[in-house]
Amino acid sequence: MILGTKEKISEKHLSETDLMHENEIILYNDDVNTFDHVINTLISVCDHTLEQAEQCSLIVHYKGKCSVKSGSYSDLKPMCTKLLQAGLSAEIV
C-alpha cells in the first residue's frame, strides 16, 4: 500500500502521541499499608474505579508491583508525589 501525505502526517502524529505516553507509575508492595488504604488512595489520586483499584492492589500484593497509571511524565509526576505522600511506594518509569 502506498501512503499518501495525509496518512504520513497521521502516522507522524500517532508516533509523537505514543512517545508522550511512554511513562508509567509503578506501585510496589510493602508490609505497611492496608488494602483499604491502597484502594482508597488509587481511587482519589489516580482516578481509578473501585474495581480497578482492587485489581491493582491484588496484583501488587501477589506480584510485588503493578503499573497503575500511564501517560506523560508531566501528568504522572503530581500523582506519583501524592502516592508517595500517602505512604505508598511508587516510581515513574
Helices and strands as residue ranges (DSSP letters): H 5-20, E 23-28, H 35-46, H 50-63, E 65-71, H 73-85, E 89-92
